């Protein structure tokens, strides 16, 4: 894993997939469905690392996405 990718504040869907150990297809689907908070720049989805961290905290408390 390229840990240097995860010191960035903004992640690509590919980086999110690697971070969460999901397939890119699954991560992309969760982003498109709004289950992972994300925003678009042009045609490209991006995820704020702080939003991802918050989501992980929610999941840790038993909430579901």
C-alpha positions in Angstrom: 0.0 0.0 0.0 1.2 3.5 -0.8 0.8 5.2 2.6 2.0 8.5 1.2 -1.3 8.8 -0.7 -3.2 8.9 2.6 -1.5 12.0 4.0 -3.5 14.1 1.5 -6.7 15.7 2.6 -8.5 14.9 -0.7 -8.7 11.3 -1.9 -9.7 9.7 -5.2 -12.2 6.9 -5.3 -9.3 4.6 -6.0 -7.5 5.8 -2.9 -10.7 5.4 -0.8 -11.0 1.8 -2.1 -7.4 1.1 -1.1 -7.8 2.8 2.3 -11.0 0.9 3.1 -9.7 -2.3 1.5 -12.7 -2.5 -0.9 -12.7 -3.0 -4.6 -12.8 0.2 -6.7 -16.1 -0.8 -8.1 -17.7 -1.1 -4.6 -16.1 2.2 -3.5 -17.4 4.0 -6.6 -20.9 2.6 -6.1 -21.0 3.7 -2.5 -19.8 7.2 -3.6 -22.4 7.4 -6.4 -25.2 6.3 -4.0 -24.1 9.0 -1.5 -23.2 6.5 1.2 -19.7 7.7 1.2 -19.7 11.5 1.3 -18.0 12.9 -1.9 -18.0 15.7 -4.3 -17.3 16.0 -8.0 -14.6 18.1 -9.7 -15.6 18.0 -13.4 -16.4 14.3 -14.0 -14.1 13.1 -11.2 -15.3 12.1 -7.7 -13.2 13.2 -4.7 -13.6 12.4 -1.0 -12.4 14.5 1.9 -10.3 12.4 4.2 -12.0 14.1 7.2 -15.4 13.0 5.9 -14.1 9.4 5.5 -12.7 9.4 9.0 -16.1 10.6 10.3 -17.8 7.8 8.4 -15.4 5.2 9.8 -16.2 6.5 13.3 -20.0 6.2 12.6 -19.5 2.6 11.4 -17.5 1.9 14.5 -20.5 2.9 16.6 -22.6 0.4 14.8 -24.3 2.8 12.3 -24.8 1.5 8.8 -24.1 3.1 5.5 
